[in-house]
Amino acid sequence: MNKDFFKIDHKINLLDILKVLDLSKEDLFFEKGHIAFFPEKIFIEDFVSFENLKKNKLSFFTNIKNNFKDVTAGICIVEKKNIKFLSKNIIKIPYSHPKKGFSKILKKYLDEYQINHKQNKIHPSAIIHKTANIGKNVFIGAYSIICEGVIIEDNTHISERVTISRNCKIGKDCIIGAGVFIECTVIDKKVIVAHNTVLGKIGFGFIPDNNKTRLTPHVGGLIIGEGTNIGSGCTIDRGLIDNTLIGNYVMIDNQVHIGHNCIVDDFCVLAGQVGLSGSVILEKKVFLGGDVSIKDNVKIGQDSIVAGASKVFNSFPKDSKIGGSPAQDINSWKRLVASQRLSYKKRKKN
């Protein structure tokens, strides 16, 4: 970890690491006579990439194609089938998904660090309306504005220069990044919103009328479910009349736009620069690759995957594999691309 930005206050015992992964000391792999016979005497001082693994440091191992022979010490989370590739001097923690296990450990100890160093205070430059309801252990950063009737529940962190408009609600254990603007929005617990994102803004709905064209007032809201993560520089519109809905544990990358009245159901993943026009519906567990654009009123069925840079103009049923511009079944798209390349080669020869 970069010591300038992330720190662990104390050495972490190996037994504590095993508890996070629901393992016991009997699960460890080590050479006979190794100090690992006494895991209570082993402490972890840092989390590192595998290439930088050394004594008293923790990493994970997944890629046998990388150079692993020069790494000869430390503690490593690894699948059982890959233990044979590691030096006998490395203490091995067997785990079915090493990167996931490493992530769980990072989250536990970094969350502890952030909680322990949280100042639990409201910066004197913050402006908070007298009717706002602020919970316990809430941090509000410099120059933030909390307007009339806002509710911020316990243990939530509001960074600097955040604006939360009238009657919005932020649930427990949320993190709102610097420069975020929120209006007409209700956010459930454990939501993370990264810097400079705008939530609940008016959508791009209007009736053309020559020089009198104006945006139609949007009187819906934006509802964001539990555990959702929203990246930097995103814009999510509120609904025109009904609400825009973002489900539980949705993962939204940086620079994503979601138009008014969209419904993004639970566990969807939207990679960077995705754009959803108004009233798009993504059912549960839809995955959108980077730079995907979806036309208004299109519905993508559950468990579907849309390849990066695809332009989607039609709805697709569940379990679809979609790609291309205009988007189609991905196997049909691949056949079309192959056919076009073959035709090009033939024309070139002639």
PyMOL commands that set and color helices and strands:
alter all, ss='L'
color gray80, all
select helices_A, chain A and resi 14-20+25-27+35-37+39-41+50-52+80-85+98-116+210-212+330-349
alter helices_A, ss='H'
color red, helices_A
select strands_A, chain A and resi 12-13+43-44+46-47+57-61+75-78+91-94+127-128+133-134+139-140+145-146+151-152+157-158+163-164+169-170+175-176+181-182+185-187+192-193+198-201+222-224+229-230+235-237+244-246+251-252+257-258+263-264+269-270+275-276+281-282+287-288+293-294+299-300+305-306+311-312+321-324+327-329
alter strands_A, ss='S'
color yellow, strands_A
deselect
rebuild
show_as cartoon
